[in-house]
Amino acid sequence: CHIMLDELPYGNFVEIEGENSAAIHSAAHRLGLDMQAAISESYSSLFEKVRHALGLTFADLTFANFVGLQVASEHLQVQSADSNQQ
């Protein structure tokens, strides 16, 4: 599996890519991640959810635009997959 740690202006994400779902599930388990919380939406789709939830008017996804904003998992309509964060 390939495991990527993605830092976006509205949150941090773990992306796991593998040959099959069993390998991905195994990697997630070893990392202590809950696969029930896995999402398949694109980052741009999540950005649109944040824009709508917070009433943001900007359309470009930059760290500068998010300075001072607090984005919660509820804004993204997701839950944390990290068992330490639940």
N, C-alpha and C positions, 0 to 999 in steps of 0.2 A: 504494500500500500504506500501511497504518497500522502503525507499529512502536511497541510499548509495552514499556517496561522495567519489569518487575514485581519488586518486592522483597518476598519473603515471609520469615517467620521461619526457614525451612529452606533458603533459597537464593534466588538471583536468576535471573530468566528473561527471555528476549526473546520477545515474542509478535508474530507478523507476520500481519496480516490483509490480504487482497487480493481482487481480482475473480476471479482464477483461480490455479491452481497454478503456472503459468509465471511470473506476476508475483511470487508468493511466493518461488519458487526464485531468481529474479533478485535480489530484495532480499536474500535470505539470502546469496547469493554475494557481492554487493557489500559486505556487512557482514563477510565472512570467516567465515561460519557454515557448518558441515557439516550439510546436510539429512539425512544418514544418522542423525544424532543427534536429529532432531526427535521430539517426543512429542505425542501427542494426548490424553493422560490429563488429567483435571481436577485442579486444585490440591488438592481434597479427597481425591481418590484417592491422590495423592502423599503427602499428610499421613498417610493411613492406613498407607502403606508405611513411613514414618518411625516412626510410633507402634509398629508391629509390630517393626521392625528394632532399635529402641532400647529397647523394653519400656516405653514411656511410658504413664502411666495417665490423663493429662489428655485431654480431648476437645475443648477449645476452642483454636482456632488463634490464639494471641496472641504477640506478640514477648516479652512478659514471661515466658511459659512456657518460652521457648527460651534465656533468659539462661544462659550457661555451657555450653550444649550445643554439640557439634560435629557437624554433619550432613554426611556425605560423599555423593558421587554414588552410591556403592554402596548406601547406605541407601535412596535413592530408586529404585534400579535403573535409572539413566539414565547417559548419558555426556555430557561437556561437548561442546557444539557449537562452542565457541570454539577455533579452531585454535591459539591462543596458550596454551591451558590443557591441551592434550593431551600 
